[in-house]
């Protein structure tokens, strides 16, 4: 009875480790997402500035 509880705890710990490694991979993926958002925002800003220059002339 006691041994099965210990093995259950071990499997829970290994499950937590896999969740942590999943979180780490998600965090490592975030910079690429942020840079993608930044480039999109930068393009939008450039378009707005170009449009303002054209309309000002």
N, C-alpha and C positions, 0 to 999 in steps of 0.2 A: 504494500500500500504506500509506504513512504518513498520507495524507490521510484514508483511511477510519478509521484508528485515532483520529484527532483528532475526526472527526464522531461516532464512537462514544462518546468521552469526553464530548462536548457533550450528547449525548442522555442519558447517565448523570447528568450534572449537572442537567439539566432534570427528570429523574425524581426526583432527590433533593429538588429545590425543591418539587415537587408533594407529596412525602411530608411535608416540613416544613410546608407550608400545611395539609395534612390534620391534622397533629398540633396546629397552632394552633387549628383549628376544634374539635378534640376537647377541647382545654384550655378554650376559650371555652364549650363545652357543659357542662363539669364544674360550674361554680357553680350552674346550675339543678338539676343532679342532687343536689348537696350540700344546697341549700335544700329540695328535695323530701324528702330523707332527714331533714333537721332538722324539718320540719313534721310528718312521720309520727311521729318520735320524740317530739316535743312533744305530739302528740295522745295517744300511748300513755301518756306521763307524766301528762298531765292526767286520763286515764281511771283510772289507778292511784291518783292522789291523791283523786279523787272517790270511788272505791270504798273507799279507806281511811277517808275521812270518814264514809261511810254505815255501814261496818262498825263504826267506833268508837262511833257513836251507838247 
